[in-house]
Amino acid sequence: MKKSINVFHPFGFVLAFLCGFTNVSIAQTETFTYTGAVQTYTVPAGVTLIEIEAWGAQGGSAFTIYDEFAPGGLGGYAKGDLVVIPGQILNVYVGGGGGAHGAGGFNGGGQAGSEYGAAGGGGSDVRTGLYGLSDRIIVGGGGGGCSFGVYSRFGGYGGGLIGGVGAFGAGNVAGTGGTQVAGGDAGCCFGIVSAGSFGLGGGTGDYRNAGGGGGWYGGGSGSGSSGGCGGSSYIDGLTDATTSGNIRSGNGLVNISVACDALTATASTLELCEDEELTLEAVSDNGGDISWDGGATNGVPFIPGSTGVITYTGTSDEGEDCWVFVEIEVFELPEVVADVDLIEICHGDAVVFSEIGDADTYTWDPVDVLSGDPYFPEVGTETYTLTGVNDATGCQNSSEIEVTVNALPIISAGEDLAICVGSEVTLSGTGLEIDGVYNWGGGVTNDVAFGPLVTNSYILTGTNANDCENKDTVLVTVHDLPLIEAGLGDSVCYGDMVTLSAEGLVDPEGYSWSDGVINETPFIPELTQYYFLEGIDDNGCENTDSVLVVVHSLPLIYGGEDQSICNGDGLILSGTGAGADGVYNWTEGVVDDIEFIPVATTTYIVTGTDAIGCDNTDTVTIEIYSLPPVDAGDDQDVCFGDEVVLSASGAGPDAIYTWEDGIVNDIAFEATSSNTYIVLGVDENGCENSDTVVIVVNPLPIINAGSDLVICAEEEVVLNGNGAGVDGLYTWNNGLLNGASFIPENSDEFILIGVDANGCESSDTIAITLLVLPEIDGGLDQRICIENEVVLMVVNKNEAFDYSWDNGVEDGVPFIVYIENETVYTVTAVNADGCENSDEVQVEVINCDTILVFPTGFSPNNDGVNDYLVFTGIDYDLQKYVAIYNEWGMKLFESYDYKNDWDGTNHLGTSIEKNRALPAGTYYYILEYGENNVVKNYLYIDR
């Protein structure tokens, strides 16, 4: 057997068995900076563990229109140790920082908005295998881009396991950062925004929307003036791994460091036979504990689980150690199979041994038998072992085979027997086990009865479960039967006595009758039958004879079923069962087949005699039922058209009631005229009786709700019905009271129900049509300066209406107010139907020279009223700066010497065409006047 060993170190060294190992240490760090393309890292020879650090890139930063700095979210960080194979290639992606405009940073950064929204930073990652997004083992999340319109909104930082959220702005939600299982949600609710996805930050490039950072899952894009959100960092399959967020500024970065020390390994042998033990042992200079694959334990003997060349790899739990592997060859054992022609025989038989397999030499134990020669073993079970040896490897194998030699059985055919002719005998062999088989000569079957006719000797052959057999014999002697007579038969009626007498035996004690009959002793037979006589002679042989005794049955007399009848009904009783010439006699004076009327419940007895003279009896019970007390119910008063239910009672729970005129009991019908109704009731016994009920039908009242009405909306009306008589009651729908005034809410039909003194009711309806009131709008309330003109004018005037103002005002005609006050003016409109409506306008007159007013709205609709943005109470000669913004911070109008002359037209903004009227809505203004006087306020434009 070979005694050399090959121990392989991951650095590529091949060392001889028991030679000392050289500990080799490799330590270096390779730094990958941003290039905008994929980079590669090749694991050096001997390196099995590396440390990876990945920093994601920062999101885009910028300055607002007021030069305020808006920072992008800082990149995240991930670190961990990775087990590798020398020569393995890793792909490295270093994320690029997000810009203030355009596409997102390299490796997943979300796109920047068209204005005022920066791009997201890319993630940094390392990939194995197929190098797709799902093959990333470590990711540093990128930061979200900032928003930099009027206000500074920072971007969300790159994760940690969850990306940061960007700053909210202008009432819009920034969204959420990427997580370990999903991209971050998009912001809400301005423009088109997008959520982050696997490896990509959200960002559609829509106006003011900042891009989300790249990462394991990208962050969502910001909405409106909100910052983008950061992507998540990630670690998979690394040890000592950590993540943290909000660290890296600028572009991303990846560092890969390697370090490990060699192990010293030994093996007890490099070649061994199958099922032999092997010991592997490796030592770490760093004090690490060694683990082997393939079921090996360091320094502990074990048996390899397979044959051929096996490679065992040893690893240390000390992070600075490399791994080591050893090649061992395990030889297969030769094939050895012991064989014999018979494994079980009877004593005296021979067996022949043989061997099967690929061994070079064979030996048998415990006897040195020769393969192919007969061998005669003794009784008992013996195990024979065949050993085969492979001369080339020295490996040996063995096989065992067991031979059982069974002893011959000792059997018995039993004692000799004597029987009577015609009798059966059963021959049973003994001496065999439960699985033994007995075979008798002369056609006899073991343990099965048979009837021999002559005296004979029978030979038994017994074969045990091992097919070993032996023999024995038994003598069976056969005697003749005696001759006996039972006598003549007899014929009697049921209950008569009979005497039976036997003849033929010398000894009268040898007779025995069936059914307990005693010879020459009277008895009463129960039924017609044969009585059997048995006689036994001095040899114990017996014979039989029989005699028939006929017993005539009594007739089966039947008087009929018990009956229940109603009081007064007639009845006929008829007996049966005595045959054609039978005679029947009844108690209580009843004559067979003649009708009579029972007066009370009675049991009647009939006696029937047949033609032979045998008689029997039967009874019939006749039960008399009383007639039911039927009740048709109380008389009723109803109204014409009412439904009436007639319900009879008194005939019991299963009664059937039948009414005249097609009325059905308990079913409603419409009564149209007064009538008397008759009902017939039948109870559960079929007995019937009748009763009557009177129904009086009252006429319905004639109700009048009045004539239909046409009135103006909001006008009062009174409804007053009649027709129900002096004591009548009236009910209106909708909760109205008869004779009470109310104001209808809309055109409708109103229903009146009237009930008269008999409780009969009827109804009528009245329709009320509401005429529409004229629509009127006197215009907006006004605030004016003292001694200025006021114009009150109906808005959207309808030429078909008549309009009039109070306080002497004429529609559309200016008038001047000379004092400070607040006055409410009312205008009234009358339409062609004569319906009128009104509206009120409040006019406040102020001293504009003393009251400072900052407006919150105006209506530039060219109606001559409140058409310009006017600031009152400010010296007209003071220079005034005014700037107007929409809700997104876009400037729409600007004047450095404002003269109260802006009419709501866009002058500067890019999202709305210049010199076009702005839509109705809320805006914001900045007013600067005098020395350091600044006012910021909202403004509503009403079109």
KOLSE-273619 format. One record per residue (C-alpha): x, y, z. Coordinates in steps of 0.05 Angstrom, whole numbers, padded with zeros to 5 digits, always signed. Example, Ala and Ser with C-alpha at 12.3 -4.5 7.8 and 13.67 -1.06 7.14 Angstrom:
<recs>
+00246-00090+00156/+00273-00021+00143/
</recs>
This chain:
<recs>
+00000+00000+00000/+00025+00070-00016/+00049+00111+00043/+00055+00181+00013/+00004+00238+00022/-00016+00298-00020/-00037+00358+00022/-00060+00419-00018/-00054+00490+00007/-00098+00543-00026/-00035+00582-00048/-00020+00526-00096/+00035+00490-00056/+00039+00413-00057/+00072+00389+00008/+00098+00320+00028/+00067+00282+00085/+00094+00302+00154/+00133+00360+00123/+00126+00428+00159/+00083+00481+00127/+00103+00553+00114/+00053+00604+00140/+00040+00655+00084/+00004+00721+00098/-00027+00765+00044/-00053+00833+00063/-00073+00888+00015/-00129+00937+00001/-00154+00956-00068/-00195+01020-00074/-00246+01031-00130/-00268+01103-00144/-00322+01128-00190/-00309+01116-00265/-00380+01112-00292/-00369+01040-00315/-00364+00969-00285/-00296+00950-00254/-00270+00880-00235/-00233+00850-00177/-00197+00782-00181/-00186+00743-00116/-00110+00732-00107/-00081+00662-00101/-00091+00633-00031/-00143+00683-00011/-00208+00654+00017/-00234+00713+00057/-00240+00786+00038/-00269+00849+00071/-00314+00894+00028/-00335+00966+00043/-00385+01002-00002/-00405+01076+00003/-00464+01101-00039/-00460+01168-00076/-00492+01233-00051/-00555+01260-00084/-00552+01324-00125/-00544+01392-00089/-00560+01463-00114/-00575+01535-00093/-00646+01563-00091/-00667+01624-00130/-00651+01663-00066/-00581+01631-00062/-00598+01586-00004/-00560+01520-00007/-00602+01457-00015/-00561+01394+00001/-00571+01326-00031/-00577+01265+00016/-00510+01234+00036/-00495+01163+00013/-00503+01101+00057/-00449+01051+00079/-00445+00975+00082/-00388+00930+00105/-00376+00855+00113/-00330+00795+00103/-00340+00748+00043/-00314+00676+00034/-00283+00671-00036/-00243+00623-00080/-00175+00642-00108/-00182+00668-00179/-00256+00686-00169/-00277+00749-00206/-00323+00802-00174/-00356+00860-00211/-00352+00928-00177/-00401+00985-00190/-00383+01053-00158/-00442+01101-00155/-00438+01170-00186/-00463+01232-00149/-00529+01263-00171/-00528+01328-00210/-00574+01388-00205/-00601+01372-00275/-00608+01313-00322/-00600+01238-00311/-00589+01207-00243/-00521+01186-00217/-00488+01123-00246/-00516+01057-00219/-00589+01072-00204/-00595+01146-00187/-00664+01175-00202/-00672+01228-00258/-00674+01303-00240/-00736+01346-00251/-00740+01395-00310/-00732+01452-00261/-00713+01459-00187/-00707+01385-00173/-00638+01351-00169/-00620+01279-00189/-00611+01221-00141/-00542+01191-00126/-00524+01122-00151/-00513+01062-00105/-00445+01027-00099/-00445+00950-00101/-00405+00886-00113/-00433+00828-00153/-00418+00753-00163/-00442+00699-00211/-00482+00725-00269/-00470+00797-00246/-00543+00820-00251/-00579+00864-00200/-00601+00802-00162/-00528+00779-00157/-00508+00838-00113/-00479+00815-00046/-00466+00884-00015/-00497+00952-00032/-00484+01022-00006/-00548+01062-00017/-00548+01128-00056/-00577+01193-00028/-00638+01229-00056/-00633+01294-00096/-00652+01361-00064/-00708+01410-00085/-00683+01481-00096/-00740+01526-00118/-00759+01585-00072/-00741+01544-00011/-00685+01495+00005/-00710+01422+00012/-00655+01371+00029/-00654+01302-00002/-00663+01238+00039/-00599+01202+00058/-00578+01133+00032/-00592+01076+00082/-00577+01035+00128/-00628+00981+00116/-00680+01035+00101/-00667+01098+00060/-00680+01168+00090/-00740+01212+00073/-00730+01278+00036/-00756+01344+00066/-00829+01361+00053/-00847+01425+00017/-00906+01469-00005/-00956+01420+00024/-00929+01361-00016/-00904+01295+00012/-00834+01272-00005/-00848+01197-00007/-00808+01142+00028/-00738+01111+00025/-00722+01043-00004/-00727+00982+00042/-00701+00911+00041/-00763+00886+00004/-00791+00944-00038/-00775+01010-00071/-00795+01074-00035/-00863+01104-00049/-00868+01164-00095/-00884+01233-00066/-00952+01265-00068/-00984+01303-00100/-00953+01347-00154/-00939+01327-00225/-00919+01259-00249/-00877+01223-00196/-00851+01151-00193/-00834+01101-00138/-00766+01070-00130/-00755+00999-00155/-00705+00943-00150/-00637+00977-00158/-00666+01042-00186/-00687+01108-00153/-00753+01140-00174/-00752+01200-00220/-00792+01219-00282/-00759+01286-00296/-00825+01323-00285/-00824+01396-00263/-00794+01407-00192/-00792+01332-00176/-00726+01309-00145/-00697+01240-00162/-00692+01183-00111/-00625+01150-00093/-00604+01083-00122/-00591+01023-00077/-00615+00951-00063/-00683+00983-00072/-00685+01055-00096/-00719+01112-00059/-00782+01146-00085/-00779+01213-00122/-00799+01277-00088/-00864+01314-00106/-00866+01389-00118/-00819+01425-00071/-00800+01360-00034/-00732+01325-00034/-00721+01257-00064/-00713+01197-00017/-00652+01153-00006/-00641+01081-00030/-00629+01023+00019/-00561+00990+00032/-00557+00914+00032/-00514+00854+00055/-00524+00781+00035/-00480+00721+00053/-00427+00763+00089/-00404+00756+00160/-00389+00811+00211/-00433+00854+00166/-00462+00923+00184/-00498+00980+00149/-00507+01053+00166/-00536+01114+00132/-00521+01188+00120/-00445+01182+00111/-00416+01193+00041/-00412+01259+00004/-00396+01265-00070/-00385+01202-00111/-00387+01132-00082/-00328+01089-00062/-00312+01013-00055/-00253+00984-00016/-00234+00909-00018/-00183+00882+00032/-00155+00811+00038/-00117+00774+00095/-00106+00701+00114/-00053+00653+00145/-00036+00581+00124/-00055+00518+00163/-00008+00458+00179/-00043+00392+00161/-00028+00317+00170/-00064+00251+00151/-00057+00181+00182/-00053+00151+00112/-00068+00168+00040/-00091+00098+00019/-00137+00052+00057/-00189-00002+00046/-00263+00010+00049/-00290+00011+00121/-00220+00026+00151/-00209+00087+00195/-00175+00153+00174/-00150+00210+00218/-00142+00282+00190/-00111+00337+00232/-00094+00410+00218/-00064+00463+00264/-00075+00539+00263/-00017+00584+00284/-00070+00634+00303/-00103+00586+00351/-00165+00573+00308/-00209+00511+00313/-00207+00468+00250/-00269+00439+00216/-00267+00387+00160/-00320+00371+00109/-00339+00300+00087/-00358+00279+00158/-00286+00287+00186/-00271+00316+00255/-00202+00346+00267/-00156+00294+00300/-00212+00242+00308/-00210+00175+00271/-00270+00163+00223/-00290+00118+00166/-00297+00151+00097/-00366+00147+00067/-00346+00128-00005/-00290+00097-00047/-00242+00127-00098/-00203+00192-00092/-00236+00238-00040/-00216+00310-00026/-00226+00335+00045/-00225+00411+00059/-00205+00439+00127/-00227+00508+00149/-00210+00549+00212/-00257+00591+00254/-00201+00642+00260/-00217+00696+00209/-00143+00706+00190/-00133+00632+00170/-00138+00604+00099/-00167+00535+00084/-00130+00470+00066/-00150+00405+00030/-00123+00333+00028/-00133+00279-00025/-00145+00207+00001/-00155+00144-00041/-00202+00091-00013/-00199+00021-00045/-00262-00020-00056/-00267-00088-00021/-00268-00150-00067/-00337-00179-00081/-00346-00244-00041/-00412-00284-00041/-00418-00352-00006/-00468-00400-00040/-00497-00470-00028/-00547-00511-00068/-00593-00525-00008/-00596-00484+00056/-00643-00533+00092/-00642-00610+00087/-00664-00672+00125/-00615-00714+00164/-00577-00760+00117/-00581-00713+00056/-00519-00678+00024/-00505-00605+00005/-00455-00574-00046/-00419-00507-00030/-00393-00456-00083/-00364-00384-00083/-00381-00322-00126/-00339-00258-00133/-00275-00225-00159/-00226-00243-00101/-00160-00277-00119/-00161-00330-00063/-00218-00361-00020/-00221-00402+00046/-00280-00434+00084/-00291-00438+00159/-00305-00476+00206/-00293-00537+00160/-00248-00535+00100/-00300-00558+00050/-00285-00564-00024/-00329-00525-00071/-00370-00571-00117/-00362-00635-00073/-00421-00667-00033/-00419-00654+00042/-00462-00691+00094/-00473-00647+00156/-00502-00669+00223/-00569-00648+00253/-00571-00574+00273/-00557-00505+00243/-00485-00485+00224/-00458-00419+00196/-00403-00426+00142/-00358-00365+00128/-00323-00353+00060/-00265-00303+00060/-00236-00273-00005/-00172-00232-00013/-00151-00182-00068/-00076-00195-00076/-00062-00126-00107/-00090-00083-00051/-00090-00133+00006/-00163-00115+00019/-00206-00174+00040/-00281-00187+00046/-00324-00243+00073/-00393-00274+00065/-00433-00321+00109/-00485-00374+00092/-00526-00417+00141/-00545-00490+00130/-00598-00525+00173/-00602-00601+00180/-00671-00624+00206/-00683-00689+00245/-00735-00740+00220/-00805-00734+00254/-00833-00787+00304/-00907-00797+00287/-00967-00840+00314/-01029-00865+00276/-01067-00873+00343/-01100-00932+00380/-01140-00988+00344/-01216-00973+00338/-01283-01012+00336/-01347-00980+00304/-01416-00999+00278/-01431-01006+00204/-01455-00940+00176/-01419-00899+00229/-01362-00852+00214/-01293-00853+00243/-01239-00799+00244/-01166-00819+00240/-01117-00768+00267/-01041-00772+00264/-00998-00740+00318/-00924-00724+00327/-00916-00668+00275/-00912-00593+00289/-00970-00547+00269/-00945-00542+00196/-00937-00619+00188/-00977-00658+00135/-01009-00727+00146/-01025-00774+00088/-01067-00839+00100/-01072-00899+00054/-01140-00925+00028/-01165-00854+00009/-01171-00831+00082/-01159-00757+00098/-01129-00738+00165/-01179-00709+00215/-01237-00719+00164/-01292-00769+00183/-01308-00828+00136/-01353-00890+00141/-01315-00957+00131/-01358-01017+00111/-01310-01072+00132/-01254-01083+00182/-01186-01056+00156/-01115-01032+00174/-01096-00960+00152/-01023-00935+00140/-01004-00862+00160/-00945-00823+00128/-00926-00759+00166/-00885-00702+00134/-00862-00644+00178/-00851-00571+00158/-00780-00588+00136/-00806-00641+00086/-00778-00697+00129/-00825-00758+00136/-00840-00824+00177/-00897-00878+00180/-00946-00915+00229/-01011-00961+00224/-01080-00968+00259/-01135-01025+00258/-01210-01006+00250/-01263-01061+00267/-01336-01053+00238/-01400-01085+00274/-01471-01095+00242/-01533-01053+00265/-01595-01080+00304/-01667-01083+00273/-01722-01043+00311/-01797-01021+00298/-01831-00955+00320/-01904-00979+00308/-01964-00948+00270/-01978-00873+00264/-02037-00834+00296/-02082-00774+00279/-02108-00727+00335/-02131-00655+00347/-02087-00604+00381/-02088-00619+00457/-02106-00694+00451/-02061-00748+00484/-02019-00801+00446/-01980-00866+00469/-01920-00893+00428/-01893-00967+00435/-01827-00995+00405/-01805-01068+00387/-01741-01105+00365/-01690-01104+00424/-01681-01156+00478/-01668-01103+00531/-01727-01052+00533/-01680-01002+00566/-01644-00995+00499/-01701-00951+00469/-01698-00876+00465/-01753-00831+00432/-01742-00761+00405/-01774-00698+00436/-01772-00727+00506/-01825-00780+00493/-01822-00841+00541/-01837-00910+00511/-01910-00932+00525/-01924-00867+00566/-01981-00819+00543/-01964-00747+00522/-01997-00688+00487/-01963-00671+00419/-01956-00598+00401/-01956-00605+00326/-01957-00656+00269/-01888-00689+00265/-01848-00753+00261/-01824-00783+00326/-01756-00818+00319/-01738-00882+00356/-01666-00900+00372/-01645-00971+00395/-01575-00990+00420/-01552-01063+00424/-01499-01097+00468/-01443-01077+00419/-01463-01005+00426/-01490-01005+00354/-01553-00967+00343/-01610-00963+00291/-01671-00918+00283/-01744-00919+00260/-01799-00865+00260/-01875-00857+00266/-01919-00799+00242/-01968-00766+00291/-02015-00718+00255/-02040-00660+00300/-02097-00619+00270/-02091-00545+00285/-02148-00506+00317/-02182-00460+00267/-02155-00388+00266/-02218-00350+00281/-02219-00276+00262/-02275-00229+00283/-02248-00169+00244/-02209-00106+00262/-02226-00065+00323/-02268-00005+00299/-02285+00066+00319/-02351+00095+00294/-02391+00158+00307/-02451+00158+00353/-02513+00133+00315/-02476+00095+00259/-02496+00023+00241/-02447-00037+00242/-02440-00110+00215/-02394-00161+00249/-02371-00223+00208/-02327-00280+00232/-02277-00318+00188/-02226-00374+00194/-02271-00436+00207/-02272-00457+00134/-02329-00467+00085/-02374-00507+00133/-02354-00467+00195/-02404-00440+00246/-02396-00372+00283/-02430-00351+00349/-02425-00278+00378/-02437-00252+00449/-02484-00194+00466/-02538-00223+00420/-02501-00203+00357/-02517-00246+00295/-02461-00259+00246/-02466-00215+00182/-02529-00178+00209/-02526-00100+00218/-02539-00071+00288/-02529-00002+00322/-02482-00002+00382/-02501+00045+00439/-02435+00043+00478/-02363+00021+00470/-02363-00056+00477/-02317-00117+00465/-02353-00174+00427/-02329-00248+00429/-02339-00296+00369/-02331-00373+00373/-02316-00409+00306/-02321-00486+00296/-02291-00519+00233/-02315-00582+00196/-02269-00627+00237/-02302-00603+00301/-02245-00560+00326/-02263-00490+00352/-02229-00425+00372/-02247-00353+00391/-02230-00280+00375/-02252-00212+00402/-02271-00146+00369/-02275-00079+00406/-02323-00026+00379/-02309+00046+00404/-02365+00099+00399/-02343+00172+00386/-02383+00234+00405/-02400+00287+00351/-02353+00348+00351/-02379+00417+00379/-02365+00458+00316/-02362+00535+00325/-02363+00582+00263/-02338+00642+00304/-02368+00710+00324/-02411+00752+00277/-02370+00810+00245/-02380+00882+00221/-02331+00901+00164/-02321+00955+00111/-02334+00946+00037/-02274+00915+00004/-02242+00892+00070/-02213+00823+00073/-02250+00774+00120/-02222+00711+00150/-02272+00658+00173/-02241+00609+00223/-02282+00552+00250/-02261+00512+00312/-02284+00456+00359/-02269+00395+00316/-02199+00384+00344/-02127+00395+00319/-02134+00353+00255/-02204+00377+00237/-02227+00393+00166/-02275+00452+00157/-02316+00462+00094/-02353+00529+00083/-02410+00543+00035/-02401+00594-00023/-02330+00570-00037/-02301+00601+00027/-02236+00568+00052/-02224+00563+00126/-02171+00613+00152/-02162+00642+00081/-02180+00716+00072/-02233+00737+00021/-02264+00804+00001/-02333+00816+00031/-02377+00857-00016/-02446+00846+00016/-02475+00823+00082/-02486+00747+00087/-02496+00686+00133/-02442+00632+00123/-02449+00557+00142/-02390+00512+00160/-02386+00436+00165/-02331+00410+00212/-02303+00339+00210/-02258+00317+00269/-02199+00268+00268/-02247+00210+00279/-02287+00228+00216/-02347+00252+00258/-02380+00317+00233/-02424+00376+00257/-02441+00447+00231/-02450+00521+00253/-02465+00591+00222/-02436+00662+00226/-02464+00730+00202/-02419+00782+00165/-02447+00854+00159/-02411+00897+00104/-02412+00974+00115/-02402+01023+00055/-02337+01066+00049/-02339+01143+00060/-02329+01190+00000/-02268+01233+00018/-02252+01301-00016/-02182+01331-00009/-02199+01395-00047/-02179+01424-00115/-02106+01424-00141/-02065+01487-00126/-02011+01528-00163/-01970+01574-00116/-01901+01608-00112/-01845+01573-00076/-01840+01589-00001/-01914+01610+00000/-01959+01583+00057/-02020+01539+00041/-02077+01506+00083/-02104+01436+00065/-02175+01419+00092/-02209+01353+00073/-02282+01329+00085/-02329+01270+00072/-02317+01225+00133/-02378+01249+00171/-02388+01285+00238/-02342+01239+00278/-02294+01226+00220/-02218+01229+00228/-02170+01257+00175/-02096+01240+00164/-02050+01273+00112/-01985+01242+00089/-01919+01277+00105/-01944+01291+00175/-01991+01349+00155/-02050+01368+00201/-02119+01378+00170/-02135+01453+00168/-02064+01475+00189/-02020+01521+00146/-01951+01499+00120/-01899+01517+00067/-01888+01462+00013/-01815+01447-00002/-01828+01425-00073/-01884+01406-00122/-01919+01342-00099/-01984+01303-00091/-02012+01301-00019/-02055+01243+00002/-02114+01250+00051/-02142+01188+00087/-02211+01195+00119/-02240+01146+00171/-02315+01148+00187/-02352+01128+00251/-02354+01055+00228/-02278+01053+00222/-02284+01050+00145/-02234+01092+00107/-02222+01121+00038/-02173+01171+00007/-02165+01228-00042/-02105+01268-00069/-02090+01341-00084/-02032+01365-00128/-01993+01427-00107/-01948+01458-00161/-01893+01506-00138/-01873+01562-00186/-01798+01576-00187/-01774+01641-00153/-01732+01687-00197/-01656+01679-00186/-01622+01744-00165/-01550+01765-00148/-01537+01836-00125/-01462+01828-00132/-01404+01826-00081/-01402+01866-00017/-01358+01928-00026/-01309+01970+00013/-01298+02040-00016/-01265+02105+00004/-01309+02162+00029/-01335+02210-00025/-01323+02157-00079/-01376+02131-00126/-01415+02067-00112/-01447+02026-00167/-01498+01972-00148/-01517+01927-00206/-01553+01860-00212/-01507+01806-00237/-01531+01764-00297/-01594+01805-00303/-01655+01770-00334/-01694+01818-00378/-01759+01781-00364/-01755+01801-00290/-01773+01867-00256/-01717+01892-00209/-01720+01947-00155/-01669+01970-00101/-01687+02001-00034/-01658+02066-00006/-01671+02100-00072/-01616+02064-00110/-01623+02055-00185/-01593+01993-00216/-01526+02009-00250/-01530+02084-00233/-01469+02110-00192/-01481+02148-00127/-01433+02181-00077/-01430+02167-00001/-01402+02225+00040/-01398+02193+00110/-01365+02132+00140/-01417+02077+00152/-01439+02006+00135/-01504+02001+00095/-01542+01939+00072/-01578+01949+00005/-01634+01902-00016/-01654+01887-00089/-01720+01851-00106/-01736+01813-00171/-01808+01794-00195/-01817+01742-00251/-01875+01734-00301/-01912+01687-00252/-01913+01743-00200/-01863+01707-00155/-01809+01749-00123/-01740+01739-00092/-01687+01786-00062/-01612+01793-00047/-01571+01838-00001/-01505+01876-00013/-01464+01907+00043/-01426+01971+00026/-01372+01994+00076/-01348+02066+00069/-01280+02081+00100/-01231+02139+00106/-01176+02115+00060/-01129+02169+00084/-01126+02140+00154/-01142+02064+00146/-01088+02018+00120/-01119+01960+00081/-01081+01898+00055/-01129+01863+00007/-01138+01787+00007/-01175+01784-00059/-01204+01821-00119/-01246+01805-00181/-01213+01828-00246/-01273+01813-00291/-01279+01883-00323/-01346+01898-00289/-01318+01964-00263/-01319+01940-00191/-01256+01914-00154/-01220+01901-00220/-01149+01917-00193/-01105+01899-00134/-01111+01961-00090/-01072+01977-00026/-01106+02035+00013/-01080+02077+00069/-01010+02083+00039/-00985+02151+00016/-00993+02150-00059/-00926+02184-00068/-00888+02129-00030/-00850+02081-00074/-00880+02011-00068/-00849+01943-00090/-00899+01888-00105/-00884+01815-00127/-00938+01762-00141/-00924+01685-00135/-00965+01623-00148/-00968+01567-00096/-00905+01534-00126/-00863+01596-00115/-00862+01617-00188/-00860+01694-00196/-00917+01720-00241/-00914+01796-00233/-00864+01847-00206/-00865+01924-00200/-00816+01970-00164/-00865+02029-00166/-00933+01999-00159/-00994+02044-00174/-01052+01999-00154/-01060+01978-00227/-01048+01902-00231/-01107+01867-00264/-01089+01793-00251/-01048+01782-00315/-00986+01737-00318/-00923+01777-00336/-00864+01732-00317/-00882+01658-00304/-00862+01604-00354/-00916+01552-00339/-00972+01599-00362/-00971+01639-00427/-00948+01711-00414/-00999+01768-00417/-01056+01719-00404/-01106+01726-00347/-01089+01681-00288/-01142+01629-00269/-01184+01636-00206/-01147+01611-00145/-01100+01628-00087/-01035+01667-00098/-00984+01702-00053/-00955+01773-00054/-00897+01810-00022/-00907+01886-00010/-00849+01932+00010/-00864+02006+00022/-00833+02064+00060/-00773+02047+00101/-00766+01972+00118/-00842+01959+00115/-00853+01889+00087/-00921+01852+00082/-00929+01779+00060/-01000+01755+00049/-01045+01709+00008/-01090+01735-00048/-01152+01702-00079/-01170+01720-00151/-01245+01711-00165/-01265+01707-00238/
</recs>
